[in-house]
């Protein structure tokens, strides 16, 4: 094994009994084992980080509710990537958080999750991880499960706390941009109702922010029940509907919290991709619009686009274990190709005008045509595991971003870079190849 997480899981019933959905286990036993696993991961986090340090890594597209990569996505990267990092779904599984959310589910007209449903969900995550064991093994070291949810998910602490509503550290034009993208919808039970002018439940979402989870807030009024010596017993009434002034104040507070959480997520995602030398994936129009937005309107926009898709059709129909055997033979043949890509991205970062940039692009295209020829020679030599037509199709797309070195333009990318220290997230000196490998699936 090369993945520290698997050293624990292969000895745990979290793996060994996942096929039966933990039929013999109580929910409390499972919760205890999950805590043991989470404590183990936190204790070994520095060792897990050390396992990842390689040249060409890729972190699954992250969101506040990330979707596990499909087999096709994993197969498309297995030849040319060192490591594919996946958010550890078992580390992120929190039974107490699920149970606590059940209260809110009922208040919104939905059913609670039963213990069997909770077990089945956990079992499906364990089976997913087990199915990728061949990629985790030390001889391949391709798959790495990493606890990204340690930063993506809020700390579960169901107590009263005053939210931080300060926005002084966010440039006003940036905050206004986010605010202009927000849509506020009133909810009735768990459905939006455009006829409602005021509600005690709202849904907030950014325009075109598809595939990311919306933000739902529920207004609760705090009612003192009785006073004791040094404290007061209170209850929260979730049925109370605020008046117009209360509603407007509450909605404004929730908008601030939502915008801050989105910016904090962008900062985290960019910094963790930088930390592990992974490109940043922008997977919807909202994100692409933010990163390409020119926040300095008086300056000429020097933002250029470069990216390409790598597609090896023969891999998408292949058994994962067999693909890992191919990886052992072919992976190192791609190292020189990877180095070339990295050098090209450095050249583009140094380009300070459009003519130089375009000249470099033309040279890169010629180099890649030669690279395709040599790469196909490698593929064809591997006992015809790939069909005759399995060429690596490279097409330039607008999935990555470059800002001229001498440009004074402030874009979404430079805004996020400027906010690293504001949110006290560590930056490293590792190069972040944001200019390639943006999309690996077809």
C-alpha positions as CSV (number, residue, x, y, z in Angstrom):
1,X,0.0,0.0,0.0
2,X,1.2,3.6,-0.7
3,X,-1.9,5.4,0.7
4,X,-1.7,5.8,4.5
5,X,-5.5,5.9,4.6
6,X,-5.7,2.4,3.3
7,X,-3.3,1.1,6.0
8,X,-6.1,1.8,8.4
9,X,-9.1,0.9,6.3
10,X,-7.9,-2.5,5.1
11,X,-7.8,-3.6,8.8
12,X,-11.1,-2.0,9.7
13,X,-14.7,-3.2,9.3
14,X,-15.4,0.1,7.5
15,X,-13.9,-1.8,4.5
16,X,-14.3,-5.4,5.5
17,X,-18.1,-5.2,6.1
18,X,-19.0,-2.6,3.5
19,X,-20.5,-5.1,1.1
20,X,-23.2,-6.0,3.7
21,X,-23.8,-2.3,4.6
22,X,-22.6,-3.0,8.1
23,X,-25.7,-5.2,8.9
24,X,-24.1,-6.5,12.1
25,X,-23.1,-3.1,13.4
26,X,-25.0,-0.5,15.4
27,X,-24.9,3.1,14.2
28,X,-22.9,3.9,17.4
29,X,-20.3,1.3,16.6
30,X,-19.9,2.8,13.1
31,X,-19.7,6.3,14.5
32,X,-16.9,5.3,16.9
33,X,-14.9,3.6,14.1
34,X,-15.3,6.7,11.9
35,X,-13.9,8.9,14.7
36,X,-11.0,6.5,15.1
37,X,-10.3,6.8,11.4
38,X,-10.6,10.6,11.4
39,X,-8.2,10.8,14.3
40,X,-5.7,8.5,12.5
41,X,-5.8,10.7,9.4
42,X,-5.3,13.9,11.4
43,X,-2.4,12.3,13.2
44,X,-0.7,11.3,9.9
45,X,-1.6,14.3,7.9
46,X,2.0,15.5,7.4
47,X,2.9,12.0,6.2
48,X,0.0,12.0,3.8
49,X,1.1,15.4,2.4
50,X,4.6,14.0,1.9
51,X,3.3,11.1,-0.1
52,X,1.7,13.4,-2.7
53,X,4.7,15.6,-3.6
54,X,5.2,14.8,-7.3
55,X,5.3,16.8,-10.5
56,X,2.0,16.2,-12.3
57,X,-0.9,15.9,-9.9
58,X,-4.6,16.5,-10.4
59,X,-7.1,17.3,-7.7
60,X,-10.7,16.3,-8.5
61,X,-12.9,19.3,-9.3
62,X,-13.7,20.6,-5.8
63,X,-16.9,22.1,-4.6
64,X,-18.7,22.4,-1.3
65,X,-20.4,19.2,-2.2
66,X,-17.8,17.4,-4.4
67,X,-18.8,14.5,-6.6
68,X,-16.5,11.5,-6.7
69,X,-14.7,11.2,-10.1
70,X,-16.2,8.7,-12.5
71,X,-14.2,5.7,-13.7
72,X,-13.8,7.3,-17.2
73,X,-12.2,10.4,-15.6
74,X,-9.8,8.3,-13.6
75,X,-8.9,6.2,-16.6
76,X,-8.2,9.2,-18.9
77,X,-5.5,10.5,-16.5
78,X,-3.8,7.3,-15.5
79,X,-1.1,7.4,-18.2
80,X,0.2,10.9,-17.9
81,X,-0.6,11.9,-14.3
82,X,1.6,11.1,-11.3
83,X,-1.3,11.3,-8.8
84,X,-5.0,11.8,-9.0
85,X,-6.2,13.2,-5.6
86,X,-9.8,12.4,-4.5
87,X,-11.6,13.9,-1.6
88,X,-11.8,11.1,1.0
89,X,-15.5,10.3,1.4
90,X,-15.1,8.2,4.5
91,X,-13.2,10.9,6.3
92,X,-15.9,13.3,5.4
93,X,-18.7,11.1,6.6
94,X,-20.2,12.5,9.9
95,X,-23.1,10.6,11.4
96,X,-23.8,13.3,14.0
97,X,-24.0,15.9,11.3
98,X,-26.4,13.8,9.4
99,X,-28.6,13.3,12.4
100,X,-28.5,16.9,13.3
101,X,-29.5,17.8,9.7
102,X,-32.5,15.5,10.1
103,X,-34.2,18.0,12.3
104,X,-34.0,20.6,9.6
105,X,-35.1,18.0,7.0
106,X,-38.3,17.4,8.9
107,X,-39.0,21.1,9.3
108,X,-38.8,21.4,5.6
109,X,-41.3,18.6,4.9
110,X,-38.8,15.9,4.1
111,X,-38.2,12.5,5.7
112,X,-35.4,11.6,8.1
113,X,-32.7,9.4,6.9
114,X,-33.0,5.9,8.5
115,X,-30.0,4.2,10.0
116,X,-30.1,1.7,7.2
117,X,-29.9,4.5,4.6
118,X,-27.0,6.0,6.5
119,X,-25.2,2.7,6.5
120,X,-25.9,2.1,2.8
121,X,-24.4,5.5,1.9
122,X,-21.3,4.9,3.9
123,X,-21.0,1.4,2.4
124,X,-21.2,2.8,-1.1
125,X,-18.3,5.1,-0.4
126,X,-16.2,2.3,1.0
127,X,-16.9,0.1,-2.0
128,X,-15.8,3.0,-4.3
129,X,-12.5,3.3,-2.5
130,X,-11.9,-0.4,-2.5
131,X,-12.6,-0.6,-6.3
132,X,-9.5,1.7,-6.8
133,X,-7.1,-0.4,-4.7
134,X,-5.0,-1.2,-7.8
135,X,-4.4,2.5,-8.3
136,X,-3.5,3.0,-4.6
137,X,-0.9,0.3,-4.4
138,X,2.7,1.4,-4.1
139,X,3.6,0.1,-7.6
140,X,1.3,2.6,-9.2
141,X,0.7,5.3,-6.6
142,X,-1.8,6.8,-8.9
143,X,-4.8,7.3,-6.6
144,X,-4.6,9.3,-3.4
145,X,-7.5,9.8,-1.1
146,X,-7.0,13.1,0.7
147,X,-9.1,14.8,3.5
148,X,-10.0,18.0,1.5
149,X,-13.3,18.2,3.6
150,X,-11.1,19.1,6.6
151,X,-11.3,22.6,5.0
152,X,-14.3,22.3,2.7
153,X,-16.8,21.4,5.4
154,X,-17.7,23.7,8.3
155,X,-16.7,22.4,11.8
156,X,-19.7,20.6,13.2
157,X,-20.4,22.4,16.5
158,X,-24.2,22.9,17.0
159,X,-24.0,25.8,19.5
160,X,-25.0,29.4,19.4
161,X,-22.3,31.6,17.9
162,X,-22.2,35.1,16.4
163,X,-21.3,35.0,12.7
164,X,-18.5,37.2,11.3
165,X,-20.3,39.6,9.0
166,X,-17.3,41.9,8.4
167,X,-16.5,42.6,4.7
168,X,-13.7,45.2,5.1
169,X,-11.0,42.8,3.7
170,X,-13.0,42.2,0.5
171,X,-12.5,44.9,-2.2
172,X,-15.9,46.7,-2.7
173,X,-16.1,46.1,-6.4
174,X,-15.4,42.4,-5.9
175,X,-18.1,42.1,-3.2
176,X,-20.5,44.1,-5.4
177,X,-19.8,41.7,-8.3
178,X,-20.8,38.7,-6.1
179,X,-23.8,40.4,-4.7
180,X,-25.1,41.2,-8.2
181,X,-24.9,37.5,-9.1
182,X,-27.0,36.4,-6.2
183,X,-30.6,35.2,-6.5
184,X,-32.8,35.1,-3.4
185,X,-35.8,32.7,-3.5
186,X,-38.3,32.2,-0.7
187,X,-39.1,28.7,0.3
188,X,-42.4,27.1,1.3
189,X,-41.5,23.8,3.0
190,X,-38.7,22.6,0.6
191,X,-40.0,24.2,-2.6
192,X,-39.4,27.7,-3.9
193,X,-42.6,29.9,-4.1
194,X,-42.2,33.0,-6.2
195,X,-45.5,34.4,-4.9
196,X,-44.1,34.6,-1.3
197,X,-42.8,38.0,-0.4
198,X,-41.5,37.0,3.0
199,X,-40.6,33.6,4.3
200,X,-38.7,32.1,7.2
201,X,-36.7,29.9,4.7
202,X,-34.7,31.2,1.8
203,X,-32.5,29.7,-0.9
204,X,-29.5,31.6,-2.1
205,X,-27.6,30.8,-5.3
206,X,-25.3,32.5,-7.8
207,X,-26.4,32.8,-11.4
208,X,-25.0,30.0,-13.6
209,X,-23.3,28.4,-10.6
210,X,-24.5,25.0,-11.7
211,X,-23.3,21.7,-10.2
212,X,-22.6,23.4,-6.9
213,X,-24.9,23.2,-3.9
214,X,-27.2,26.1,-3.1
215,X,-27.3,27.8,0.2
216,X,-30.4,27.3,2.3
217,X,-31.1,29.4,5.5
218,X,-33.9,29.0,8.0
219,X,-34.9,31.8,10.3
220,X,-35.3,30.8,14.0
221,X,-36.4,33.2,16.8
222,X,-34.8,32.6,20.2
223,X,-37.3,32.4,23.0
224,X,-36.2,32.4,26.7
225,X,-37.8,29.5,28.6
226,X,-36.6,30.0,32.1
227,X,-33.8,31.7,34.0
228,X,-31.5,29.8,36.4
229,X,-28.7,30.9,38.6
230,X,-26.0,31.7,36.0
231,X,-27.6,30.9,32.7
232,X,-30.8,31.0,30.8
233,X,-32.6,28.1,29.1
234,X,-33.8,29.0,25.6
235,X,-35.6,27.3,22.7
236,X,-35.7,28.1,19.0
237,X,-38.9,28.5,17.2
238,X,-38.5,27.6,13.5
239,X,-42.1,28.3,12.7
240,X,-41.9,32.0,13.3
241,X,-42.2,34.2,10.2
242,X,-40.2,37.5,10.5
243,X,-41.7,40.8,9.7
244,X,-40.5,42.9,6.8
245,X,-37.7,44.6,8.7
246,X,-36.5,41.4,10.4
247,X,-36.7,39.6,7.0
248,X,-34.6,42.2,5.2
249,X,-31.9,42.3,7.9
250,X,-31.7,38.5,8.1
251,X,-31.5,38.1,4.3
252,X,-28.7,40.7,4.1
253,X,-26.8,38.8,6.8
254,X,-27.2,35.5,5.0
255,X,-26.0,37.1,1.7
256,X,-22.8,38.3,3.4
257,X,-22.2,34.9,4.9
258,X,-22.8,33.2,1.5
259,X,-20.5,35.6,-0.4
260,X,-17.7,35.2,2.2
261,X,-18.1,31.4,2.1
262,X,-17.8,31.4,-1.7
263,X,-14.7,33.6,-1.6
264,X,-13.1,31.5,1.1
265,X,-13.8,28.4,-0.9
266,X,-12.1,29.9,-4.0
267,X,-9.1,30.9,-1.9
268,X,-8.8,27.4,-0.4
269,X,-9.2,25.7,-3.7
270,X,-6.6,27.8,-5.4
271,X,-4.1,27.5,-2.5
272,X,-4.5,23.7,-2.2
273,X,-4.1,23.2,-5.9
274,X,-1.0,25.4,-5.7
275,X,0.3,23.4,-2.7
276,X,-0.1,20.0,-4.6
277,X,1.0,21.3,-8.0
278,X,-2.4,20.7,-9.6
279,X,-4.3,22.7,-12.2
280,X,-7.5,24.5,-11.0
281,X,-10.7,23.3,-12.7
282,X,-13.4,25.9,-13.4
283,X,-16.4,23.8,-14.0
284,X,-19.3,26.2,-14.6
285,X,-20.0,29.6,-16.2
286,X,-20.1,31.4,-12.9
287,X,-16.6,30.5,-12.0
288,X,-15.2,31.2,-15.5
289,X,-16.9,34.6,-15.5
290,X,-15.4,35.5,-12.1
291,X,-11.8,34.5,-13.1
292,X,-12.1,36.4,-16.4
293,X,-13.7,39.5,-15.0
294,X,-11.7,42.6,-15.3
295,X,-12.0,44.5,-12.0
296,X,-9.8,47.4,-13.2
297,X,-12.0,48.8,-15.9
298,X,-9.6,51.6,-16.9
299,X,-6.9,49.2,-17.9
300,X,-6.6,47.0,-21.1
301,X,-7.4,43.4,-20.3
302,X,-4.4,41.2,-21.0
303,X,-6.0,37.9,-20.0
304,X,-5.2,35.1,-22.4
305,X,-6.7,31.7,-22.6
306,X,-4.9,28.4,-23.1
307,X,-5.8,24.9,-22.3
308,X,-6.2,21.6,-24.0
309,X,-8.0,18.3,-23.6
310,X,-6.2,15.0,-23.5
311,X,-8.2,12.1,-24.6
312,X,-7.1,8.5,-24.9
313,X,-10.3,6.7,-26.2
314,X,-8.9,3.2,-25.6
315,X,-8.9,3.7,-21.9
316,X,-12.5,4.6,-21.4
317,X,-13.7,1.0,-22.0
318,X,-10.9,-0.7,-20.1
319,X,-11.0,-2.5,-16.7
320,X,-9.3,-0.3,-14.1
321,X,-6.9,-3.0,-12.9
322,X,-5.8,-3.6,-16.5
323,X,-5.3,0.1,-17.0
324,X,-3.0,0.1,-13.9
325,X,-0.9,-2.6,-15.6
326,X,-0.6,-0.4,-18.7
327,X,0.3,2.5,-16.5
328,X,3.3,0.6,-15.1
329,X,4.7,0.2,-18.6
330,X,3.7,3.5,-20.2
331,X,3.7,6.2,-17.5
332,X,7.4,7.0,-17.6
333,X,7.3,7.3,-21.4
334,X,5.1,10.4,-20.9
335,X,7.5,12.1,-18.4
336,X,9.4,13.9,-21.2
337,X,6.2,15.0,-22.7
338,X,5.0,16.3,-19.4
339,X,8.2,18.3,-19.0
340,X,7.7,19.9,-22.3
341,X,4.2,20.9,-21.3
342,X,5.5,22.5,-18.1
343,X,8.2,24.4,-19.9
344,X,5.6,25.7,-22.4
345,X,3.4,27.0,-19.5
346,X,6.5,28.9,-18.1
347,X,7.1,30.6,-21.5
348,X,3.5,31.7,-21.7
349,X,3.7,33.2,-18.2
350,X,6.7,35.3,-19.3
351,X,5.0,36.6,-22.4
352,X,4.2,40.3,-22.0
353,X,2.4,41.1,-25.2
354,X,-0.1,39.4,-27.6
355,X,2.3,38.9,-30.5
356,X,4.9,37.1,-28.4
357,X,2.1,35.0,-26.9
358,X,0.7,34.0,-30.3
359,X,4.2,33.1,-31.6
360,X,4.7,30.8,-28.7
361,X,1.3,29.2,-29.2
362,X,2.2,28.4,-32.8
363,X,5.5,26.8,-31.8
364,X,3.8,24.8,-29.1
365,X,1.3,23.5,-31.6
366,X,4.1,22.3,-33.9
367,X,5.9,20.7,-30.9
368,X,2.7,18.9,-29.9
369,X,2.2,17.5,-33.4
370,X,5.6,15.9,-33.1
371,X,4.8,14.8,-29.5
372,X,1.7,13.0,-30.8
373,X,3.7,11.0,-33.3
374,X,6.2,9.8,-30.7
375,X,3.4,9.1,-28.2
376,X,1.5,7.0,-30.7
377,X,4.7,4.9,-31.3
378,X,4.7,4.1,-27.5
379,X,1.0,3.2,-27.5
380,X,1.2,1.0,-30.6
381,X,4.1,-0.9,-29.2
382,X,2.0,-2.0,-26.2
383,X,0.7,-5.2,-27.7
384,X,-2.2,-3.4,-29.5
385,X,-4.0,-2.6,-26.2
386,X,-5.2,0.4,-28.0
387,X,-7.1,0.5,-31.3
388,X,-5.4,1.8,-34.5
389,X,-7.4,5.0,-34.3
390,X,-6.5,5.7,-30.7
391,X,-4.7,9.0,-31.2
392,X,-4.3,11.6,-28.5
393,X,-6.5,14.4,-29.7
394,X,-5.2,17.8,-28.5
395,X,-7.4,20.8,-29.0
396,X,-6.9,24.2,-27.5
397,X,-9.8,25.3,-25.3
398,X,-10.6,28.2,-22.9
399,X,-10.3,26.3,-19.7
400,X,-7.3,27.9,-18.1
401,X,-6.0,31.4,-17.6
402,X,-2.9,33.5,-18.1
403,X,-2.3,37.1,-17.1
404,X,0.5,39.0,-18.7
405,X,3.4,39.5,-16.4
406,X,3.5,43.3,-16.7
407,X,-0.3,43.7,-16.8
408,X,-1.8,45.9,-14.1
409,X,-5.2,44.4,-14.7
410,X,-7.0,42.9,-11.7
411,X,-8.9,39.8,-12.6
412,X,-10.6,37.1,-10.5
413,X,-7.3,35.2,-10.5
414,X,-5.3,38.2,-9.1
415,X,-8.1,38.9,-6.6
416,X,-7.9,35.4,-5.2
417,X,-4.1,35.6,-5.1
418,X,-4.4,38.8,-3.1
419,X,-6.7,37.3,-0.6
420,X,-4.5,34.4,0.4
421,X,-3.0,36.2,3.3
422,X,-6.3,37.9,4.2
423,X,-7.8,34.4,5.0
424,X,-4.5,33.2,6.5
425,X,-4.0,30.4,4.1
426,X,-0.4,29.3,3.6
427,X,1.1,29.7,0.1
428,X,4.1,27.7,-1.0
429,X,6.8,28.3,-3.7
430,X,5.6,25.3,-5.7
431,X,4.8,26.2,-9.3
432,X,1.1,25.8,-10.2
433,X,0.7,24.7,-13.8
434,X,-2.7,26.3,-14.3
435,X,-2.2,26.4,-18.0
436,X,-2.7,22.7,-18.9
437,X,-4.6,19.6,-18.2
438,X,-7.8,21.4,-17.4
439,X,-10.2,18.6,-18.5
440,X,-9.3,15.0,-18.8
441,X,-12.6,13.4,-19.7
442,X,-14.1,13.6,-23.2
